[in-house]
């Protein structure tokens, strides 16, 4: 097995494959990247058995074959070689030699036959979507996912396809993000799947070309996405996402319009003196004014007043400042619209016109 490639051609695909490989492994071979030469292409594969990324590179090859090499060592060698360097790769038994100009490296390898197979079932559903559109949908929801919650279905993102409608939902139990969009082609099916947290974060990084067209295939157990010369695969979360539709079926106070930038700046300043653990801030709505205040166990206090158009009864409600900042920062318009449920159980944050994005925050007790 021999091939010659350029540092720039192999570096990015190698980094992408290594990103899914965990530092601590149950099987030593999972710390390696699988390399296969076939039909004038070098195929790199990295996996943690939950997520897999395959990258294909066109190369100058003199022979076919396969081997697994220590992923991070190989990546560091390629990364630290000079820009534009030519890399020669040769296999000798259970070792590979990497040659570049005056540099010589020899790595101990493991046979490709022992590399675990990533099990995938038949993909009965598929759709095509613009990478920029999908990336925007992920960015608007990704931060609301739970991290290591015992309700494991929250440690991921709900992808809901209903013919030509795309809906992404993420929640950690204290806040909820919803993003809706239209697909250009009708799919003719309805499906709901939960993509795991690590897979969502990796996928967001892969969608770096907003003009690319991507193909998404999925079954009840797996999802596979084709992005240019990459194939991303992940095992889905085996669970049902909770029904959140009831949150819309309640009475609300009048909408409150606030300049997004003013609200962001005021929240950021007040949050400095909030309790470090809970980040709680109190909103006091009065006719024509909003007072944002906080205090902490060290008896520090902060208060800001904003002029707003509000005609309802005086209302006091507390929120996690970071949750509000995450929501407001993701709005595209200059105005933020706050709609509070009449029983003060939730606050909707969206834009004045029918926007594709809704953010819901549960209040805190301070």
N, C-alpha and C positions, 0 to 999 in steps of 0.2 A: 504493500500500500504506500504510494508516493503521490505527492501533489505539490504544486507551487502556487502560492497566492500572494496578494499584496496585503500589508498590515491593515489598510483602510477597508478593504473588502470583507475581511473576516472579523474585525474588531467589534463592530456594532451588533451583527447577528450573534456573536459569541456572548457579548454582554447581556443581550436579551434572554438567551437560553440559560445563562448562569443565574439570572435574577430570580428564577423560580426554585433554584436548588437550595435546600435548607443547609445551614452550616453544620447542624448536628444531625447525624443520620442513624437510622436503625440498620440499614444495609450499607456497607462501605461503597458499593458500586453506585449508589444514588448520589454520591459526592462527585461522580464523574459525568462528563458530557459524552454522549454517544456520537461517533463520527462515522458516517457511511459515504463511500464514493460510489456513485452509480450514474450512468448516462451523462458523464461530463459535469456532474453536480456534486458538491459536497453538502451533505445533509447533516445538520447539527440538531441534537435532541437533548433537552434538559427537562427533568420532571421531579416532583416530590410525591408522585402517585395520586395526588389530588388534582394537580394542574400540570399540563405539559405544553411546552413550546417547541415547535420544529421550525428551523430556519434553513433555507436553501440558498447556496451560493454557486455561481458558475465559476469553474476553476480550470487551470491547465493541469490535466491529469495524465499520469503515465501508467497507472494501474488501478484496479478496483479493489475494494476490501472494506473492512469495518473494524473499529476498535473503540474502547472507552478510555478517555484520558482525564486526569484530575482537573476538574473544571476551573477552580480558582487559580491554581498554579499556571495553567495554560493561558488563562485570561491575563494574569499579571505579566507573563512573559510578552504576550502580544502588545499589551498596553504600554509597556516600558521600552519597547523597541522604538527606534527613531521613526518619525513620520515618513510614510512612503516606502518603508523598508520592504524588501522582498523576503518572503518566508518559505523555506523548503521544509517539507514534513516527510519523514521516512519512518516506516515501521520496521523494527528488527526484533522478531519474536514477541516477548511481552514488554518491550520497551519501544518508545518512539524518540527519534532524534529531531530536534527543531534547529534549523540552521538559518542564520541571517547575517550576511556580511561576515564580520569576525566573531559573532556570537554563536555559541554552541550550547545546547541544552539537551539533557536526556531525562525522560520521564518514565517512571514505572506505570504500566497500564493494566487494565483488567479486560478479559475477552468480551466481545460484544454479545456473544451467545447468552451470557449471564445477565444481560441488562433486562430488567423487568418490563413486561409488556403493559402498556396503558390500556386497560379494558374499556372498550366503547361499544355501545349497543347501536342498533340501526337508527339512523336519523330520519324520522318521518316528517319533520317540519323544517321548512327553510324560508328565509326571506333575504332581500338585498337592501342595504341602507348605505347612505353616504357617511363616511367616517367622521366628518366634521359634525354632522347632525347627531350621530351616536355619542360622540365625545362630549358634546354640549349637554345631552341628556344625562350622561354619567356625572359630569361635573356639578350639575344642579341638584343631584341627589346623594352622591357618594358620601358626603360628610355626615349624613344622618344615620349611617349604618351603626349598629351596635358592635362592640368589640369584646369578645369572650363573654357574652351574655349567656346565662343558663338556658334562656329561650333561644335555642340555636338557630331557629328560622330568622331571627332578627340580625344574626351575624352574616348578612348578605343583602342582596338587592332583588326585589321582585321585578321580573320582566313579564309584562302582560301584553300579548298580541291579540287584537280582536279585529280580524280581517285587515283593514288598512290602518287601524289605529295602534299606536305604540304608547305604552304607559310604563314608566319606571317609578318604583316606590321604595323608599328606604326609611327605616324607623329604629330608634333605640329604646322605644317605650316612653320617652319624655318629649320627643319631637318627631315630626313626620314630614318628609319631602315627597312631593308628587310632581312628575314632569310628563306632559302629554304631547304627542306630535303625530303627524300623519306620515305614513309610508307612501312612497310614490306608486308602488304596485300593490294591489289587493292580494292578500295571502290566501284567502278562502278558508282560514281556520281560526280557532280561538284557543289560546293556551296561556298558562301561567307557570312560570318556573322561577326558582330562587338560585341566583348565581352566588357562590360563596365569596366572602369578603376579600380574601387574598386574590382570588380570580378577578374580581372587579377592579382592584387597585392595579394589578398587572395589565389588565385590558386597557385601562385608561392611559397608561404609559405608552402602550403600543400604537394608539390612535394618534400618531403625530403628523399625519398628512391629511389635512381637512378635505382635499379633493378626491381622495381614494374611494373606490367603491368596495364595500366589504360584503362577504357572503356569510350569513349566520345559519347554522344547522343545529337542531337540537332534538333530543328525545326526552323521555321522562327522567333519564338518569344523567345524560351528558349534554354538553354544548360544545360546538366546534366552530371556530370563526377563521375565515381565510382573509388575511390582510396582506396584499401584495405577495412577497416571497415568504410569508410567515403563516404557520397554522397554530392557532391557540386552542387548546382543549381543556375542559374542566369538568369535574364531577359536580353535579347539582346537589343542593341541599334537599334531602329527602323529607319534606314536610310541607304542610299547607300554610300559606301566609294568612295571618288573621284578617277578618273582614273589618275594614276601616270605614266602610261607607256610612255607618251610623253617625259618624262625627259630623257629617254634612246635614243630617236630618234633625236640626234643632234651631231654636230661635237665637237671633243675634242682635246686638246693639247696632246703632248706626255706624257706618264705616268712618274711619278716621284717616285723613290724608296728611302725611308728614313728608317734608323734604328729606329724601334718602340720605344725602350727605350730612345734613344737620343732625339727624338722628344717629347716624354712625359715629360722628365726632363726639356728640354728647355722651353716648353710651360708652365709648372707649375711655373718655376721661373719668366718668363716674365709676366704671368698673375697676379702676386702679385701687380704690379703697374698699372694694367689696370683699367679703369673706373668701379667702384663697381657695377653699375647698368647694363651696357651693355657688360662688359667683352671682349671688342674688342681688337684684336691683328692684326697687318699687316704682311703679308707674302710677301717678295720681292724675287722673283726667278731671279737669274742671272746665266750665265754659271758656273757650278760647285759649286754654293753656294746658300744658303737660309738664308735670314736675317729675324728674327722674332722680331718685335718691338712693343712698345705700349707707351702711355702717358695718363695722367689723368688730371682732372680739377685743381689739386694742382700743376701741372707742373712737376710731377715726370715722369721719363722716364726709360725704360728698353730696352735692345737690346741683342740678341743672334745670333751668326752666326754658321750655320752648313754646312759641306761640303757634297754636293750631286752630283749625276750624272744628269745633266740637260743640254740639248743642244738647247733648243728653244729660242725664243725671250724673253728679260727681261719682267717680269710680276709682277704686284703688285695687291694684293687682300687681303681683310680683313675678319676675321671670329670671331665668338664668341668662345673664348678660351675653355670654359667649354664644348661646343658642340663637339669640336675637341677632347678634352681629353676623353670624354665619348666614342667616336667612337674608338679611337686608343687603349684605355684600353681593349676594347672588342675583339680586333684582337687576333687570336691564334698564328700567325706566328711571327718571329722576324722582318720581314720587313713590313712596311706600304706602300701601293701604293696609291698615290694621282693622280687623273685624273680630270683636270679642264676643264669645257666646254669652247669652243672657244669664246663664247660671255660672259664668266665669270659669268654665271648665277647660276652655281652650282659646287660643288666639290665632287667627288666620293672618298670614302675611303674604300679600301678592301685589299686583300692579293694577293701575286704574282701568286699563283696557283688558279685554279677555286675554289673559296670558296663559301660556302653556304650563306655567310653574306655580305651585302652591306650597306654602310652608306652614306647618301647624306646630305651635309650641304649647305645652301644658304649663300652667302656672305653678309657682312654688308657694309654700307656706313659710313666711319669715317670722 
